[in-house]
Amino acid sequence: MAVPKRKLSRSNTRHRRARWKATPPDLVPVTINGSVHRVPRHLVRAYQRGLLPPPD
């Protein structure tokens, strides 16, 4: 495991952490039972096969 050679300042640590942000999932329109729903791209197959109930 990597070990830092010296202490990193608090401002540098917070500045680095502030750049990491979660991005919202990429939503894709999918037709399920005649109605169009927007679902995450990686779950399209599961919705099409009926493994997941249609979102409300």
C-alpha distance matrix in Angstrom:
0.0 3.8 6.4 10.0 12.6 15.3 16.4 17.3 20.8 21.9 23.9 21.2 18.9 21.9 23.0 19.8 19.8 23.6 23.2 21.5 24.5 25.3 28.0 31.0 31.4 33.7 36.9 39.4 43.0 43.8 47.2 47.3 50.7 52.5 50.5 47.8 44.5 41.4 38.3 34.6 34.5 32.1 34.5 37.7 38.1 37.8 40.5 42.7 42.6 43.3 40.1 39.7 42.6 43.7 42.3 44.9
3.8 0.0 3.8 6.7 9.4 12.1 13.5 14.2 17.9 19.3 21.1 18.2 16.3 19.6 20.4 17.3 17.9 21.6 21.2 20.0 23.3 24.7 27.4 30.6 31.4 33.6 37.0 39.6 43.3 44.4 47.9 48.2 51.7 53.3 51.2 48.3 45.0 41.7 38.8 35.1 34.9 32.9 35.6 38.6 39.3 39.2 41.7 43.9 44.1 44.9 41.8 41.2 44.0 44.8 43.1 45.6
6.4 3.8 0.0 3.8 6.4 8.9 10.3 11.7 15.4 17.1 19.4 16.8 15.0 18.5 19.7 17.1 17.8 21.5 21.7 20.9 24.3 26.0 29.0 32.3 33.4 35.8 39.2 41.9 45.6 46.9 50.4 50.7 54.2 55.7 53.4 50.5 47.1 43.9 41.0 37.4 37.6 35.6 38.2 41.3 42.2 41.9 44.3 46.7 46.9 47.5 44.4 43.6 46.2 47.0 45.1 47.3
10.0 6.7 3.8 0.0 3.8 5.5 7.1 8.4 12.1 14.3 16.4 13.7 12.5 16.3 17.2 14.9 16.3 19.8 20.0 19.9 23.5 25.7 28.7 32.1 33.6 35.9 39.4 42.3 46.0 47.5 51.1 51.6 55.2 56.5 54.0 51.0 47.6 44.2 41.6 38.1 38.3 36.7 39.3 42.4 43.5 43.4 45.5 48.0 48.5 49.0 46.1 45.0 47.5 47.9 45.9 47.9
12.6 9.4 6.4 3.8 0.0 3.8 7.1 9.3 12.8 15.7 17.7 15.1 14.8 18.6 19.3 17.4 19.2 22.5 22.8 23.1 26.7 29.1 32.0 35.5 37.1 39.3 42.8 45.7 49.4 51.0 54.7 55.2 58.8 60.1 57.6 54.5 51.2 47.7 45.2 41.6 41.7 40.2 43.0 46.0 47.1 47.0 49.2 51.6 52.1 52.7 49.8 48.8 51.3 51.7 49.6 51.6
15.3 12.1 8.9 5.5 3.8 0.0 3.8 6.5 9.6 12.7 14.8 12.8 12.7 16.4 17.3 16.2 18.0 21.0 21.8 22.5 26.1 28.8 31.8 35.3 37.2 39.5 43.0 46.0 49.7 51.5 55.1 55.7 59.3 60.4 57.8 54.7 51.3 47.8 45.5 42.0 42.4 41.1 43.7 46.8 48.2 48.0 49.9 52.5 53.1 53.6 50.7 49.4 51.7 51.9 49.6 51.4
16.4 13.5 10.3 7.1 7.1 3.8 0.0 3.8 6.4 9.1 11.7 10.3 9.9 13.4 14.8 14.2 15.6 18.5 19.8 20.6 24.1 26.8 30.0 33.4 35.6 38.1 41.4 44.6 48.2 50.1 53.7 54.1 57.7 58.8 56.0 53.0 49.5 46.1 43.8 40.5 41.2 40.1 42.5 45.6 47.2 46.8 48.6 51.3 52.1 52.2 49.4 47.8 49.9 50.1 47.6 49.2
17.3 14.2 11.7 8.4 9.3 6.5 3.8 0.0 3.8 6.6 8.4 6.6 6.6 10.1 11.1 10.6 12.4 15.1 16.3 17.5 20.9 23.9 26.9 30.4 32.7 35.2 38.5 41.7 45.3 47.3 50.9 51.6 55.1 56.1 53.2 50.1 46.7 43.2 41.1 37.9 38.6 37.7 40.2 43.2 45.0 44.8 46.3 49.0 50.0 50.2 47.5 45.8 47.8 47.7 45.1 46.6
20.8 17.9 15.4 12.1 12.8 9.6 6.4 3.8 0.0 3.8 5.5 5.3 6.2 8.7 9.9 10.8 12.4 14.3 16.2 17.8 20.9 24.2 27.2 30.5 33.2 35.7 38.9 42.3 45.7 47.9 51.5 52.2 55.7 56.5 53.5 50.3 47.0 43.5 41.7 38.6 39.6 39.0 41.3 44.2 46.3 46.0 47.3 50.0 51.2 51.2 48.7 46.7 48.4 48.2 45.4 46.6
21.9 19.3 17.1 14.3 15.7 12.7 9.1 6.6 3.8 0.0 3.8 5.5 5.1 6.2 8.5 9.9 10.6 12.1 14.7 16.2 18.9 22.0 25.2 28.3 31.2 33.8 36.8 40.4 43.6 45.9 49.4 49.9 53.3 54.1 51.0 48.0 44.6 41.2 39.5 36.6 37.9 37.3 39.5 42.4 44.6 44.1 45.2 48.1 49.4 49.1 46.7 44.5 46.0 45.7 42.7 43.8
23.9 21.1 19.4 16.4 17.7 14.8 11.7 8.4 5.5 3.8 0.0 3.8 5.4 5.2 5.9 8.5 9.9 10.4 12.7 15.0 17.6 21.1 23.9 27.1 30.1 32.5 35.5 39.0 42.3 44.8 48.3 49.1 52.6 53.1 49.9 46.8 43.5 40.0 38.5 35.7 36.9 36.8 39.0 41.7 44.1 43.9 44.7 47.6 49.1 49.0 46.7 44.4 45.8 45.2 42.2 43.1
21.2 18.2 16.8 13.7 15.1 12.8 10.3 6.6 5.3 5.5 3.8 0.0 3.8 5.5 5.0 6.1 8.6 9.9 11.2 13.5 16.6 20.0 22.7 26.2 28.9 31.2 34.4 37.8 41.2 43.6 47.2 48.1 51.7 52.3 49.2 46.0 42.7 39.1 37.5 34.5 35.3 35.0 37.5 40.2 42.5 42.4 43.5 46.2 47.6 47.8 45.5 43.4 45.0 44.5 41.7 42.9
18.9 16.3 15.0 12.5 14.8 12.7 9.9 6.6 6.2 5.1 5.4 3.8 0.0 3.8 5.5 5.2 6.2 8.6 10.5 11.7 14.8 17.9 21.0 24.4 27.0 29.5 32.7 36.1 39.5 41.7 45.3 45.9 49.5 50.2 47.3 44.1 40.8 37.3 35.4 32.3 33.4 32.8 35.1 38.0 40.1 39.9 41.0 43.8 45.1 45.1 42.7 40.6 42.3 42.0 39.2 40.6
21.9 19.6 18.5 16.3 18.6 16.4 13.4 10.1 8.7 6.2 5.2 5.5 3.8 0.0 3.8 5.4 5.0 6.0 8.8 10.4 12.8 16.1 19.2 22.3 25.2 27.8 30.8 34.3 37.6 39.9 43.4 44.1 47.6 48.2 45.1 42.0 38.6 35.2 33.6 30.7 32.1 31.8 34.0 36.7 39.1 38.8 39.7 42.5 44.0 43.8 41.5 39.2 40.6 40.1 37.1 38.2
23.0 20.4 19.7 17.2 19.3 17.3 14.8 11.1 9.9 8.5 5.9 5.0 5.5 3.8 0.0 3.8 5.6 5.2 6.9 9.6 12.2 15.9 18.4 21.7 24.7 26.9 30.0 33.4 36.7 39.2 42.8 43.9 47.4 47.8 44.7 41.4 38.2 34.6 33.2 30.3 31.4 31.4 33.8 36.3 38.8 38.9 39.6 42.3 44.0 44.0 42.0 39.7 41.1 40.4 37.4 38.5
19.8 17.3 17.1 14.9 17.4 16.2 14.2 10.6 10.8 9.9 8.5 6.1 5.2 5.4 3.8 0.0 3.8 5.5 5.7 7.5 10.9 14.3 16.9 20.4 23.0 25.2 28.5 31.8 35.3 37.6 41.3 42.2 45.8 46.4 43.5 40.2 37.0 33.3 31.6 28.5 29.3 29.0 31.6 34.2 36.4 36.5 37.6 40.2 41.7 41.9 39.7 37.7 39.5 38.9 36.2 37.6
19.8 17.9 17.8 16.3 19.2 18.0 15.6 12.4 12.4 10.6 9.9 8.6 6.2 5.0 5.6 3.8 0.0 3.8 5.4 5.7 8.6 11.7 14.8 18.1 20.8 23.4 26.5 29.9 33.3 35.5 39.1 39.8 43.3 44.0 41.1 37.9 34.5 31.0 29.2 26.2 27.3 27.0 29.2 32.0 34.3 34.1 35.1 37.9 39.3 39.3 37.0 34.9 36.5 36.0 33.2 34.6
23.6 21.6 21.5 19.8 22.5 21.0 18.5 15.1 14.3 12.1 10.4 9.9 8.6 6.0 5.2 5.5 3.8 0.0 3.8 5.6 7.3 10.9 13.5 16.7 19.8 22.2 25.1 28.6 31.9 34.4 37.9 38.8 42.3 42.7 39.6 36.4 33.1 29.6 28.2 25.4 26.8 26.9 29.1 31.6 34.2 34.1 34.7 37.5 39.2 39.1 37.1 34.7 36.0 35.2 32.2 33.3
23.2 21.2 21.7 20.0 22.8 21.8 19.8 16.3 16.2 14.7 12.7 11.2 10.5 8.8 6.9 5.7 5.4 3.8 0.0 3.8 6.1 9.8 11.8 15.4 18.2 20.1 23.4 26.6 30.0 32.6 36.2 37.4 41.0 41.3 38.3 35.0 31.9 28.2 26.8 23.8 24.7 24.9 27.5 29.8 32.3 32.6 33.3 35.8 37.7 37.9 36.0 33.8 35.3 34.4 31.6 32.9
21.5 20.0 20.9 19.9 23.1 22.5 20.6 17.5 17.8 16.2 15.0 13.5 11.7 10.4 9.6 7.5 5.7 5.6 3.8 0.0 3.8 6.9 9.5 13.1 15.5 17.9 21.1 24.5 27.9 30.2 33.8 34.7 38.3 38.9 36.0 32.8 29.5 25.9 24.2 21.0 22.0 21.8 24.3 26.8 29.2 29.3 30.2 32.8 34.4 34.6 32.6 30.5 32.2 31.5 28.8 30.4
24.5 23.3 24.3 23.5 26.7 26.1 24.1 20.9 20.9 18.9 17.6 16.6 14.8 12.8 12.2 10.9 8.6 7.3 6.1 3.8 0.0 3.8 6.3 9.7 12.5 15.0 18.0 21.5 24.8 27.2 30.7 31.7 35.2 35.7 32.7 29.5 26.2 22.6 21.0 18.2 19.5 19.8 21.9 24.3 27.0 27.0 27.6 30.2 32.1 32.1 30.3 27.9 29.3 28.3 25.5 26.9
25.3 24.7 26.0 25.7 29.1 28.8 26.8 23.9 24.2 22.0 21.1 20.0 17.9 16.1 15.9 14.3 11.7 10.9 9.8 6.9 3.8 0.0 3.8 6.6 9.1 12.1 14.9 18.4 21.7 23.8 27.4 28.1 31.7 32.3 29.4 26.2 22.9 19.3 17.5 14.6 16.2 16.3 18.3 20.8 23.5 23.3 23.8 26.6 28.4 28.3 26.5 24.1 25.5 24.7 22.0 23.6
28.0 27.4 29.0 28.7 32.0 31.8 30.0 26.9 27.2 25.2 23.9 22.7 21.0 19.2 18.4 16.9 14.8 13.5 11.8 9.5 6.3 3.8 0.0 3.8 6.4 8.7 11.7 15.2 18.5 20.9 24.5 25.6 29.2 29.6 26.6 23.3 20.2 16.5 15.0 12.2 13.5 14.4 16.4 18.4 21.4 21.7 21.9 24.4 26.6 26.7 25.3 22.9 24.2 22.9 20.3 22.0
31.0 30.6 32.3 32.1 35.5 35.3 33.4 30.4 30.5 28.3 27.1 26.2 24.4 22.3 21.7 20.4 18.1 16.7 15.4 13.1 9.7 6.6 3.8 0.0 3.8 6.5 8.6 12.3 15.4 17.8 21.2 22.2 25.8 26.1 23.0 19.8 16.5 12.9 11.7 9.4 11.4 12.8 14.2 16.0 19.2 19.3 19.0 21.6 24.0 23.8 22.7 20.0 21.0 19.4 16.7 18.3
31.4 31.4 33.4 33.6 37.1 37.2 35.6 32.7 33.2 31.2 30.1 28.9 27.0 25.2 24.7 23.0 20.8 19.8 18.2 15.5 12.5 9.1 6.4 3.8 0.0 3.8 6.0 9.5 12.8 14.7 18.3 19.3 22.9 23.5 20.7 17.5 14.2 10.7 8.7 5.8 7.7 9.0 10.5 12.2 15.5 15.7 15.6 18.0 20.4 20.5 19.4 17.1 18.3 16.9 14.7 16.9
33.7 33.6 35.8 35.9 39.3 39.5 38.1 35.2 35.7 33.8 32.5 31.2 29.5 27.8 26.9 25.2 23.4 22.2 20.1 17.9 15.0 12.1 8.7 6.5 3.8 0.0 3.8 6.6 10.2 12.6 16.3 18.0 21.7 21.8 19.2 15.7 13.0 9.3 8.0 5.5 5.9 8.6 10.4 11.0 14.4 15.5 15.1 16.9 19.6 20.2 19.7 17.7 18.9 17.0 15.2 17.5
36.9 37.0 39.2 39.4 42.8 43.0 41.4 38.5 38.9 36.8 35.5 34.4 32.7 30.8 30.0 28.5 26.5 25.1 23.4 21.1 18.0 14.9 11.7 8.6 6.0 3.8 0.0 3.8 6.8 9.3 12.9 14.6 18.2 18.2 15.5 12.0 9.2 5.5 5.0 4.5 5.9 9.2 9.6 9.4 13.2 14.1 12.8 14.5 17.6 17.9 18.0 15.7 16.3 13.9 12.2 14.4
39.4 39.6 41.9 42.3 45.7 46.0 44.6 41.7 42.3 40.4 39.0 37.8 36.1 34.3 33.4 31.8 29.9 28.6 26.6 24.5 21.5 18.4 15.2 12.3 9.5 6.6 3.8 0.0 3.8 6.3 10.0 12.3 16.0 15.6 13.4 9.8 8.0 5.1 5.4 6.1 5.8 9.4 9.6 7.8 11.4 13.1 11.5 12.3 15.8 16.5 17.2 15.4 16.0 13.4 12.7 15.0
43.0 43.3 45.6 46.0 49.4 49.7 48.2 45.3 45.7 43.6 42.3 41.2 39.5 37.6 36.7 35.3 33.3 31.9 30.0 27.9 24.8 21.7 18.5 15.4 12.8 10.2 6.8 3.8 0.0 3.8 6.9 9.7 13.0 12.1 9.9 6.2 5.5 4.3 6.5 8.9 9.0 12.3 11.4 8.9 12.2 13.7 11.2 11.5 15.2 15.6 17.1 15.3 15.2 12.0 11.7 13.6
43.8 44.4 46.9 47.5 51.0 51.5 50.1 47.3 47.9 45.9 44.8 43.6 41.7 39.9 39.2 37.6 35.5 34.4 32.6 30.2 27.2 23.8 20.9 17.8 14.7 12.6 9.3 6.3 3.8 0.0 3.8 6.3 9.9 9.6 8.2 5.4 5.3 6.1 7.0 9.7 9.5 12.0 10.3 7.2 9.7 11.1 8.3 8.0 11.7 12.2 14.2 12.8 12.7 9.9 10.8 13.1
47.2 47.9 50.4 51.1 54.7 55.1 53.7 50.9 51.5 49.4 48.3 47.2 45.3 43.4 42.8 41.3 39.1 37.9 36.2 33.8 30.7 27.4 24.5 21.2 18.3 16.3 12.9 10.0 6.9 3.8 0.0 3.8 6.6 5.9 5.3 4.3 6.2 8.7 10.0 13.2 13.2 15.3 13.1 9.9 11.6 12.5 9.2 8.1 11.7 11.7 14.5 13.4 12.6 9.7 11.4 13.2
47.3 48.2 50.7 51.6 55.2 55.7 54.1 51.6 52.2 49.9 49.1 48.1 45.9 44.1 43.9 42.2 39.8 38.8 37.4 34.7 31.7 28.1 25.6 22.2 19.3 18.0 14.6 12.3 9.7 6.3 3.8 0.0 3.8 5.5 5.4 6.2 7.0 10.1 10.6 13.9 14.4 15.8 12.8 10.2 11.3 11.1 7.5 6.9 9.7 8.8 11.8 10.8 9.5 7.0 9.7 11.6
50.7 51.7 54.2 55.2 58.8 59.3 57.7 55.1 55.7 53.3 52.6 51.7 49.5 47.6 47.4 45.8 43.3 42.3 41.0 38.3 35.2 31.7 29.2 25.8 22.9 21.7 18.2 16.0 13.0 9.9 6.6 3.8 0.0 3.8 5.7 8.4 9.9 13.4 14.2 17.6 18.2 19.5 16.3 13.9 14.4 13.9 10.5 9.5 11.4 10.0 13.5 12.7 10.8 8.8 11.8 12.9
52.5 53.3 55.7 56.5 60.1 60.4 58.8 56.1 56.5 54.1 53.1 52.3 50.2 48.2 47.8 46.4 44.0 42.7 41.3 38.9 35.7 32.3 29.6 26.1 23.5 21.8 18.2 15.6 12.1 9.6 5.9 5.5 3.8 0.0 3.8 6.8 9.7 13.2 14.9 18.4 18.9 20.8 18.1 15.2 16.3 16.5 12.9 11.7 14.3 13.4 16.8 15.9 13.9 11.2 13.4 14.0
50.5 51.2 53.4 54.0 57.6 57.8 56.0 53.2 53.5 51.0 49.9 49.2 47.3 45.1 44.7 43.5 41.1 39.6 38.3 36.0 32.7 29.4 26.6 23.0 20.7 19.2 15.5 13.4 9.9 8.2 5.3 5.4 5.7 3.8 0.0 3.8 6.5 10.2 12.4 16.1 17.2 19.4 16.7 14.3 16.1 16.1 12.4 12.2 15.1 14.0 16.8 15.1 12.9 9.5 10.8 11.0
47.8 48.3 50.5 51.0 54.5 54.7 53.0 50.1 50.3 48.0 46.8 46.0 44.1 42.0 41.4 40.2 37.9 36.4 35.0 32.8 29.5 26.2 23.3 19.8 17.5 15.7 12.0 9.8 6.2 5.4 4.3 6.2 8.4 6.8 3.8 0.0 3.8 6.9 9.6 13.2 14.1 16.7 14.6 12.1 14.6 15.1 11.6 11.6 15.1 14.5 16.9 14.9 13.4 9.7 10.2 10.9
44.5 45.0 47.1 47.6 51.2 51.3 49.5 46.7 47.0 44.6 43.5 42.7 40.8 38.6 38.2 37.0 34.5 33.1 31.9 29.5 26.2 22.9 20.2 16.5 14.2 13.0 9.2 8.0 5.5 5.3 6.2 7.0 9.9 9.7 6.5 3.8 0.0 3.8 6.3 10.0 11.7 14.2 11.9 10.2 13.2 13.2 9.8 11.1 14.4 13.4 15.1 12.6 11.2 7.6 7.1 8.4
41.4 41.7 43.9 44.2 47.7 47.8 46.1 43.2 43.5 41.2 40.0 39.1 37.3 35.2 34.6 33.3 31.0 29.6 28.2 25.9 22.6 19.3 16.5 12.9 10.7 9.3 5.5 5.1 4.3 6.1 8.7 10.1 13.4 13.2 10.2 6.9 3.8 0.0 3.8 7.1 9.0 11.9 10.4 9.3 12.9 13.2 10.6 12.2 15.6 15.1 16.0 13.4 12.9 9.7 8.3 10.1
38.3 38.8 41.0 41.6 45.2 45.5 43.8 41.1 41.7 39.5 38.5 37.5 35.4 33.6 33.2 31.6 29.2 28.2 26.8 24.2 21.0 17.5 15.0 11.7 8.7 8.0 5.0 5.4 6.5 7.0 10.0 10.6 14.2 14.9 12.4 9.6 6.3 3.8 0.0 3.8 6.3 8.5 6.8 6.6 10.2 10.2 8.3 10.7 13.6 13.2 13.4 10.9 11.3 9.0 7.8 10.7
34.6 35.1 37.4 38.1 41.6 42.0 40.5 37.9 38.6 36.6 35.7 34.5 32.3 30.7 30.3 28.5 26.2 25.4 23.8 21.0 18.2 14.6 12.2 9.4 5.8 5.5 4.5 6.1 8.9 9.7 13.2 13.9 17.6 18.4 16.1 13.2 10.0 7.1 3.8 0.0 3.8 5.6 5.5 6.7 10.1 10.4 9.9 12.3 14.7 14.9 14.3 12.2 13.6 12.1 10.8 13.8
34.5 34.9 37.6 38.3 41.7 42.4 41.2 38.6 39.6 37.9 36.9 35.3 33.4 32.1 31.4 29.3 27.3 26.8 24.7 22.0 19.5 16.2 13.5 11.4 7.7 5.9 5.9 5.8 9.0 9.5 13.2 14.4 18.2 18.9 17.2 14.1 11.7 9.0 6.3 3.8 0.0 3.8 5.5 5.5 8.6 10.2 10.3 11.6 14.1 15.3 14.9 13.6 15.6 14.2 13.7 16.9
32.1 32.9 35.6 36.7 40.2 41.1 40.1 37.7 39.0 37.3 36.8 35.0 32.8 31.8 31.4 29.0 27.0 26.9 24.9 21.8 19.8 16.3 14.4 12.8 9.0 8.6 9.2 9.4 12.3 12.0 15.3 15.8 19.5 20.8 19.4 16.7 14.2 11.9 8.5 5.6 3.8 0.0 3.8 5.8 7.5 8.5 10.0 11.6 13.1 14.4 13.2 12.5 15.2 14.8 14.6 18.1
34.5 35.6 38.2 39.3 43.0 43.7 42.5 40.2 41.3 39.5 39.0 37.5 35.1 34.0 33.8 31.6 29.2 29.1 27.5 24.3 21.9 18.3 16.4 14.2 10.5 10.4 9.6 9.6 11.4 10.3 13.1 12.8 16.3 18.1 16.7 14.6 11.9 10.4 6.8 5.5 5.5 3.8 0.0 3.8 5.6 5.3 6.4 8.8 10.2 10.9 9.7 8.7 11.4 11.2 11.5 15.2
37.7 38.6 41.3 42.4 46.0 46.8 45.6 43.2 44.2 42.4 41.7 40.2 38.0 36.7 36.3 34.2 32.0 31.6 29.8 26.8 24.3 20.8 18.4 16.0 12.2 11.0 9.4 7.8 8.9 7.2 9.9 10.2 13.9 15.2 14.3 12.1 10.2 9.3 6.6 6.7 5.5 5.8 3.8 0.0 3.8 5.5 5.3 6.2 8.7 10.0 10.2 9.7 11.7 10.7 11.7 15.3
38.1 39.3 42.2 43.5 47.1 48.2 47.2 45.0 46.3 44.6 44.1 42.5 40.1 39.1 38.8 36.4 34.3 34.2 32.3 29.2 27.0 23.5 21.4 19.2 15.5 14.4 13.2 11.4 12.2 9.7 11.6 11.3 14.4 16.3 16.1 14.6 13.2 12.9 10.2 10.1 8.6 7.5 5.6 3.8 0.0 3.8 5.5 5.1 6.1 8.6 8.6 9.5 12.2 12.2 14.0 17.7
37.8 39.2 41.9 43.4 47.0 48.0 46.8 44.8 46.0 44.1 43.9 42.4 39.9 38.8 38.9 36.5 34.1 34.1 32.6 29.3 27.0 23.3 21.7 19.3 15.7 15.5 14.1 13.1 13.7 11.1 12.5 11.1 13.9 16.5 16.1 15.1 13.2 13.2 10.2 10.4 10.2 8.5 5.3 5.5 3.8 0.0 3.8 5.5 5.3 6.2 5.1 6.0 9.2 10.1 12.1 15.8
40.5 41.7 44.3 45.5 49.2 49.9 48.6 46.3 47.3 45.2 44.7 43.5 41.0 39.7 39.6 37.6 35.1 34.7 33.3 30.2 27.6 23.8 21.9 19.0 15.6 15.1 12.8 11.5 11.2 8.3 9.2 7.5 10.5 12.9 12.4 11.6 9.8 10.6 8.3 9.9 10.3 10.0 6.4 5.3 5.5 3.8 0.0 3.8 5.5 5.1 6.0 5.3 7.0 6.8 9.2 12.7
42.7 43.9 46.7 48.0 51.6 52.5 51.3 49.0 50.0 48.1 47.6 46.2 43.8 42.5 42.3 40.2 37.9 37.5 35.8 32.8 30.2 26.6 24.4 21.6 18.0 16.9 14.5 12.3 11.5 8.0 8.1 6.9 9.5 11.7 12.2 11.6 11.1 12.2 10.7 12.3 11.6 11.6 8.8 6.2 5.1 5.5 3.8 0.0 3.8 5.5 7.7 8.5 9.8 9.4 12.2 15.5
42.6 44.1 46.9 48.5 52.1 53.1 52.1 50.0 51.2 49.4 49.1 47.6 45.1 44.0 44.0 41.7 39.3 39.2 37.7 34.4 32.1 28.4 26.6 24.0 20.4 19.6 17.6 15.8 15.2 11.7 11.7 9.7 11.4 14.3 15.1 15.1 14.4 15.6 13.6 14.7 14.1 13.1 10.2 8.7 6.1 5.3 5.5 3.8 0.0 3.8 5.6 8.0 10.0 11.0 14.1 17.4
43.3 44.9 47.5 49.0 52.7 53.6 52.2 50.2 51.2 49.1 49.0 47.8 45.1 43.8 44.0 41.9 39.3 39.1 37.9 34.6 32.1 28.3 26.7 23.8 20.5 20.2 17.9 16.5 15.6 12.2 11.7 8.8 10.0 13.4 14.0 14.5 13.4 15.1 13.2 14.9 15.3 14.4 10.9 10.0 8.6 6.2 5.1 5.5 3.8 0.0 3.8 5.4 6.7 8.3 11.7 14.7
40.1 41.8 44.4 46.1 49.8 50.7 49.4 47.5 48.7 46.7 46.7 45.5 42.7 41.5 42.0 39.7 37.0 37.1 36.0 32.6 30.3 26.5 25.3 22.7 19.4 19.7 18.0 17.2 17.1 14.2 14.5 11.8 13.5 16.8 16.8 16.9 15.1 16.0 13.4 14.3 14.9 13.2 9.7 10.2 8.6 5.1 6.0 7.7 5.6 3.8 0.0 3.8 6.8 9.5 12.1 15.4
39.7 41.2 43.6 45.0 48.8 49.4 47.8 45.8 46.7 44.5 44.4 43.4 40.6 39.2 39.7 37.7 34.9 34.7 33.8 30.5 27.9 24.1 22.9 20.0 17.1 17.7 15.7 15.4 15.3 12.8 13.4 10.8 12.7 15.9 15.1 14.9 12.6 13.4 10.9 12.2 13.6 12.5 8.7 9.7 9.5 6.0 5.3 8.5 8.0 5.4 3.8 0.0 3.8 6.5 8.5 11.8
42.6 44.0 46.2 47.5 51.3 51.7 49.9 47.8 48.4 46.0 45.8 45.0 42.3 40.6 41.1 39.5 36.5 36.0 35.3 32.2 29.3 25.5 24.2 21.0 18.3 18.9 16.3 16.0 15.2 12.7 12.6 9.5 10.8 13.9 12.9 13.4 11.2 12.9 11.3 13.6 15.6 15.2 11.4 11.7 12.2 9.2 7.0 9.8 10.0 6.7 6.8 3.8 0.0 3.8 6.4 9.0
43.7 44.8 47.0 47.9 51.7 51.9 50.1 47.7 48.2 45.7 45.2 44.5 42.0 40.1 40.4 38.9 36.0 35.2 34.4 31.5 28.3 24.7 22.9 19.4 16.9 17.0 13.9 13.4 12.0 9.9 9.7 7.0 8.8 11.2 9.5 9.7 7.6 9.7 9.0 12.1 14.2 14.8 11.2 10.7 12.2 10.1 6.8 9.4 11.0 8.3 9.5 6.5 3.8 0.0 3.8 6.5
42.3 43.1 45.1 45.9 49.6 49.6 47.6 45.1 45.4 42.7 42.2 41.7 39.2 37.1 37.4 36.2 33.2 32.2 31.6 28.8 25.5 22.0 20.3 16.7 14.7 15.2 12.2 12.7 11.7 10.8 11.4 9.7 11.8 13.4 10.8 10.2 7.1 8.3 7.8 10.8 13.7 14.6 11.5 11.7 14.0 12.1 9.2 12.2 14.1 11.7 12.1 8.5 6.4 3.8 0.0 3.8
44.9 45.6 47.3 47.9 51.6 51.4 49.2 46.6 46.6 43.8 43.1 42.9 40.6 38.2 38.5 37.6 34.6 33.3 32.9 30.4 26.9 23.6 22.0 18.3 16.9 17.5 14.4 15.0 13.6 13.1 13.2 11.6 12.9 14.0 11.0 10.9 8.4 10.1 10.7 13.8 16.9 18.1 15.2 15.3 17.7 15.8 12.7 15.5 17.4 14.7 15.4 11.8 9.0 6.5 3.8 0.0
